[in-house]
Amino acid sequence: MTSLRKLGSSDLEVFPLSLGGNVFGWTADEQASFAVLDAYTAAGGNFIDTADAYSAWVEGNQGGESETIIGRWVKARRNRSDVVIATKVSQHPEYQGLSAANIKAAADASLRRLDTDYIDLYYTHFDQPQVPVEEIIGALDELVKAGKVRQIAASNITPERLQASLEFSDREGLARYVALQPHYNLVSRDTYEGPLQDLAARQGLAAVPYFSLASGFLTGKYRPGTTVDSARAGGAQKYADTERGRKVLAALDEIAAAHEAPVATVALAWLAAQPTITAPIASARTVEQLPALVGVAELKLTDAEVDRLTQASA
């Protein structure tokens, strides 16, 4: 059984691969989503990532579809205490922004959709620099004190705003961010490495990166000159036509062959080997896609293999 990892300074313990819920209600209907969730937990997984806005971008959707599906699944399986559910606030069409009133209203709406009394990990989805950190942290602290949220976290935030938020929490003795969700993968390193990663390391924050597989490019199925029928093909294909993309794929292919492992597993294993990373996020719309993702829990790259990928992606 894969051992769980402590999430930063919190009391949450999570599987080393967080299952992305962005596809639930989008490219995976409720039945397919239930199957993926069942397979993920059967493999030892317990860390589910969603957001109140998923999947408002789909025609006919309102936002909150992913949370609703997860809530129905948890109720059907009666496993609420066995899973760590992370969701986010600021992007739902009806609950835009990070004002104190909106944070609290959005949290109540998420709780209703998830059909639960508490959210394990509550992220600010996109920071709003015009809202004082004091207002944001104050509202999040109220949710924690009310028992509606166990731990708080931030996503898409600058080092300066993150530092200010942490300092305010420490100064006032309020709830403090325990995790950070940055955009980070082998072909997008400057979105996290540098000041933000350094701050996370200094402050003991757990990083839970999104776009871990670069919209599917790092699964290896997108190659120069190939066409893939996928809702995310445009985002992935742009990497295939770059020199860096080709170098990264070559290194991934070589290491994957050495381990007899899927390319996606190796890409996630490189992420997992980076400082501050606790659990990369990756999503599966079918059960068949899942083994390559949860395989990161068992695959440990050598230092030389990590270096080879780091150099290829430079």
C-alpha positions as CSV (number, residue, x, y, z in Angstrom):
1,M,0.0,0.0,0.0
2,T,1.4,3.4,-1.0
3,S,2.1,5.6,2.1
4,L,0.3,8.9,2.2
5,R,2.1,12.2,2.4
6,K,1.6,15.0,4.9
7,L,0.3,18.1,3.2
8,G,2.6,20.8,4.3
9,S,2.2,21.7,8.0
10,S,-1.5,20.5,8.0
11,D,-3.0,17.4,9.5
12,L,-4.1,16.3,6.0
13,E,-2.5,13.1,4.6
14,V,-2.7,12.6,0.9
15,F,-1.9,10.2,-1.9
16,P,1.0,11.3,-4.0
17,L,-1.2,11.8,-7.1
18,S,-4.2,14.2,-6.8
19,L,-7.1,13.2,-9.1
20,G,-8.2,16.2,-11.2
21,G,-11.9,16.7,-11.3
22,N,-11.9,19.2,-14.2
23,V,-13.1,16.5,-16.6
24,F,-16.2,15.4,-14.5
25,G,-19.2,16.9,-16.2
26,W,-17.1,17.8,-19.2
27,T,-15.4,15.0,-21.1
28,A,-16.5,12.4,-18.5
29,D,-20.2,12.0,-17.7
30,E,-21.5,10.9,-14.3
31,Q,-21.2,7.2,-15.0
32,A,-17.6,7.5,-16.4
33,S,-16.6,9.9,-13.5
34,F,-17.9,7.4,-10.9
35,A,-15.9,4.6,-12.6
36,V,-12.7,6.8,-12.5
37,L,-13.2,7.8,-8.9
38,D,-13.8,4.1,-7.9
39,A,-10.7,3.0,-9.7
40,Y,-8.6,5.8,-8.2
41,T,-9.7,5.0,-4.6
42,A,-9.2,1.3,-5.3
43,A,-5.6,2.1,-6.2
44,G,-5.1,3.8,-2.8
45,G,-5.9,7.3,-3.9
46,N,-7.7,9.7,-1.6
47,F,-7.0,13.3,-2.8
48,I,-9.6,14.7,-5.2
49,D,-9.2,18.2,-6.7
50,T,-12.0,20.3,-8.1
51,A,-13.3,23.9,-8.3
52,D,-16.7,25.6,-8.1
53,A,-16.2,26.8,-11.7
54,Y,-15.8,23.3,-13.2
55,S,-17.1,23.1,-15.9
56,A,-18.8,26.4,-16.6
57,W,-16.9,26.7,-20.0
58,V,-19.0,23.8,-21.5
59,E,-22.1,25.0,-23.4
60,G,-25.2,24.3,-21.3
61,N,-23.3,24.0,-18.0
62,Q,-23.7,26.4,-15.1
63,G,-20.5,25.7,-13.2
64,G,-20.4,23.3,-10.2
65,E,-21.0,20.2,-12.3
66,S,-17.8,18.5,-11.1
67,E,-18.6,19.2,-7.4
68,T,-22.1,17.8,-7.9
69,I,-20.8,14.6,-9.4
70,I,-18.2,14.2,-6.6
71,G,-20.8,14.9,-4.0
72,R,-23.1,12.2,-5.5
73,W,-20.3,9.7,-5.7
74,V,-19.2,10.3,-2.0
75,K,-22.8,9.9,-0.9
76,A,-23.3,6.7,-2.9
77,R,-20.0,5.2,-1.6
78,R,-20.4,6.5,2.0
79,N,-16.7,7.3,2.1
80,R,-16.6,11.0,3.0
81,S,-14.1,10.5,5.8
82,D,-11.8,8.5,3.6
83,V,-11.2,11.2,1.0
84,V,-9.6,14.6,1.0
85,I,-11.6,17.0,-1.2
86,A,-10.1,20.2,-2.4
87,T,-12.1,22.8,-4.2
88,K,-11.6,26.5,-5.1
89,V,-13.3,29.9,-5.1
90,S,-13.3,33.0,-7.3
91,Q,-14.3,31.8,-10.8
92,H,-17.8,30.4,-10.6
93,P,-20.1,32.6,-12.9
94,E,-22.4,33.4,-10.0
95,Y,-19.6,33.7,-7.4
96,Q,-16.9,35.8,-9.0
97,G,-14.0,37.2,-7.0
98,L,-12.5,37.1,-3.5
99,S,-14.5,39.6,-1.5
100,A,-15.3,38.3,2.0
101,A,-19.0,38.0,1.2
102,N,-18.4,36.1,-2.0
103,I,-15.9,33.7,-0.4
104,K,-18.4,32.8,2.2
105,A,-21.4,32.5,-0.2
106,A,-19.3,30.4,-2.6
107,A,-18.2,28.1,0.1
108,D,-21.8,27.5,1.2
109,A,-22.7,26.8,-2.5
110,S,-19.8,24.3,-2.8
111,L,-20.8,22.6,0.4
112,R,-24.3,22.1,-1.0
113,R,-23.1,20.7,-4.3
114,L,-20.6,18.4,-2.6
115,D,-23.3,17.4,-0.2
116,T,-20.9,17.6,2.8
117,D,-20.5,19.6,6.0
118,Y,-16.9,20.5,5.3
119,I,-14.3,21.1,2.6
120,D,-10.9,19.6,3.4
121,L,-8.8,22.1,1.4
122,Y,-10.1,25.4,0.1
123,Y,-8.1,27.3,-2.5
124,T,-8.4,30.8,-3.7
125,H,-8.5,29.9,-7.4
126,F,-7.1,33.1,-8.9
127,D,-5.8,35.9,-6.7
128,Q,-7.4,39.3,-7.0
129,P,-4.7,41.9,-6.2
130,Q,-7.4,44.6,-5.7
131,V,-8.8,42.8,-2.7
132,P,-6.7,43.2,0.5
133,V,-5.1,40.0,1.8
134,E,-6.6,40.9,5.1
135,E,-10.1,40.6,3.7
136,I,-9.4,37.3,2.0
137,I,-7.6,35.7,5.0
138,G,-10.2,37.0,7.4
139,A,-13.0,35.4,5.4
140,L,-11.2,32.1,5.1
141,D,-10.4,32.1,8.8
142,E,-14.1,32.5,9.5
143,L,-14.9,29.4,7.4
144,V,-12.2,27.5,9.3
145,K,-13.5,28.6,12.7
146,A,-17.1,27.6,11.6
147,G,-15.9,24.1,10.8
148,K,-16.8,24.5,7.1
149,V,-13.2,24.3,5.9
150,R,-10.3,22.3,7.4
151,Q,-7.3,23.9,5.7
152,I,-6.8,26.8,3.2
153,A,-4.5,27.2,0.2
154,A,-3.8,29.5,-2.7
155,S,-3.5,29.1,-6.5
156,N,-2.3,31.5,-9.2
157,I,-0.8,34.0,-6.8
158,T,2.4,36.1,-6.9
159,P,5.2,35.6,-4.4
160,E,4.6,39.1,-3.0
161,R,0.9,38.5,-2.4
162,L,1.5,35.0,-1.0
163,Q,4.2,36.4,1.4
164,A,1.8,39.2,2.5
165,S,-0.9,36.7,3.2
166,L,1.3,34.4,5.3
167,E,2.7,37.4,7.3
168,F,-0.9,38.6,8.0
169,S,-2.0,35.1,9.2
170,D,1.1,34.8,11.4
171,R,0.7,38.3,12.8
172,E,-3.0,37.9,13.6
173,G,-3.0,34.3,14.5
174,L,-5.5,33.4,11.8
175,A,-5.8,30.4,9.4
176,R,-2.7,30.1,7.3
177,Y,-2.2,28.7,3.8
178,V,-0.7,25.2,3.9
179,A,-0.5,24.5,0.2
180,L,0.0,26.2,-3.1
181,Q,-1.3,25.1,-6.5
182,P,1.0,26.4,-9.2
183,H,1.1,25.7,-13.0
184,Y,4.2,23.5,-13.3
185,N,5.4,20.7,-15.5
186,L,8.4,19.7,-17.6
187,V,7.6,22.1,-20.4
188,S,6.5,24.9,-18.1
189,R,9.0,25.4,-15.4
190,D,9.3,29.2,-15.1
191,T,5.7,29.3,-14.0
192,Y,6.8,28.0,-10.6
193,E,10.6,27.7,-10.3
194,G,12.3,30.7,-8.8
195,P,10.8,33.1,-6.2
196,L,7.5,31.3,-5.8
197,Q,9.1,27.9,-5.3
198,D,11.7,29.4,-3.0
199,L,9.0,31.0,-0.9
200,A,7.0,27.7,-0.6
201,A,10.1,26.0,0.5
202,R,10.9,28.6,3.2
203,Q,7.4,28.7,4.5
204,G,6.8,24.9,4.5
205,L,4.0,25.0,1.9
206,A,3.1,21.8,0.0
207,A,2.9,22.4,-3.8
208,V,0.2,20.6,-5.7
209,P,0.8,21.5,-9.3
210,Y,-1.8,21.7,-12.0
211,F,-1.3,21.1,-15.8
212,S,1.2,18.4,-14.6
213,L,1.0,16.7,-18.0
214,A,0.8,19.9,-20.1
215,S,-2.8,19.3,-21.3
216,G,-1.8,15.7,-22.2
217,F,1.4,16.5,-24.1
218,L,3.5,14.7,-21.5
219,T,1.6,11.5,-22.0
220,G,3.6,11.0,-25.1
221,K,0.6,10.7,-27.5
222,Y,1.1,14.1,-29.1
223,R,4.0,13.9,-31.5
224,P,5.1,16.2,-34.3
225,G,2.9,15.6,-37.3
226,T,0.3,13.6,-35.4
227,T,-3.4,14.5,-34.9
228,V,-5.2,13.5,-31.7
229,D,-8.9,13.7,-31.2
230,S,-9.2,15.3,-27.8
231,A,-10.8,18.4,-26.3
232,R,-7.4,19.4,-25.2
233,A,-5.4,18.7,-28.4
234,G,-4.8,22.3,-29.2
235,G,-3.1,23.0,-25.9
236,A,-0.9,19.9,-26.1
237,Q,0.0,20.1,-29.8
238,K,1.7,23.5,-29.4
239,Y,4.5,21.8,-27.3
240,A,5.1,19.0,-29.9
241,D,6.3,21.5,-32.5
242,T,9.0,23.1,-30.3
243,E,12.6,22.0,-29.8
244,R,12.2,21.8,-26.1
245,G,9.1,19.6,-26.6
246,R,11.0,17.2,-28.8
247,K,14.0,17.0,-26.4
248,V,11.7,16.3,-23.4
249,L,9.8,13.6,-25.3
250,A,13.1,11.9,-26.3
251,A,14.3,11.9,-22.7
252,L,10.9,10.7,-21.4
253,D,10.9,7.9,-24.0
254,E,14.4,6.7,-23.0
255,I,13.6,6.7,-19.3
256,A,10.2,5.1,-19.7
257,A,11.7,2.3,-21.7
258,A,14.3,1.7,-19.0
259,H,11.5,1.4,-16.4
260,E,9.0,-0.3,-18.7
261,A,6.7,2.5,-17.5
262,P,4.3,4.8,-19.4
263,V,5.7,8.2,-20.4
264,A,3.1,10.0,-18.3
265,T,4.3,8.2,-15.2
266,V,7.8,9.3,-15.8
267,A,6.8,12.9,-16.4
268,L,4.8,12.9,-13.1
269,A,7.8,11.2,-11.3
270,W,10.1,14.1,-12.4
271,L,7.6,16.5,-10.8
272,A,7.3,14.5,-7.7
273,A,11.1,14.6,-7.3
274,Q,11.2,18.4,-7.3
275,P,11.5,20.4,-4.1
276,T,8.2,21.2,-2.3
277,I,6.0,19.0,-4.5
278,T,3.7,16.8,-2.5
279,A,1.2,15.6,-5.2
280,P,0.9,16.5,-8.8
281,I,-2.7,16.8,-10.2
282,A,-3.7,14.8,-13.2
283,S,-7.1,13.9,-14.6
284,A,-8.5,10.8,-16.3
285,R,-11.7,10.7,-18.2
286,T,-11.6,6.9,-18.5
287,V,-10.5,4.1,-16.2
288,E,-7.9,3.0,-18.8
289,Q,-6.0,6.3,-18.4
290,L,-5.7,5.9,-14.6
291,P,-2.8,3.4,-14.1
292,A,-0.3,5.7,-15.8
293,L,-1.2,8.4,-13.3
294,V,-1.3,6.5,-10.0
295,G,1.9,4.7,-11.1
296,V,3.8,7.8,-9.9
297,A,3.3,6.5,-6.4
298,E,5.6,3.6,-7.1
299,L,8.1,5.0,-9.6
300,K,11.2,6.6,-8.2
301,L,13.6,8.0,-10.7
302,T,17.4,7.9,-10.1
303,D,19.2,11.2,-9.6
304,A,20.7,10.8,-13.1
305,E,17.3,10.4,-14.6
306,V,15.9,13.4,-12.9
307,D,18.9,15.4,-14.1
308,R,18.5,14.1,-17.7
309,L,14.9,15.4,-17.8
310,T,15.9,18.7,-16.1
311,Q,18.5,19.3,-18.8
312,A,16.2,18.3,-21.6
313,S,13.5,20.7,-20.4
314,A,15.9,23.6,-19.8
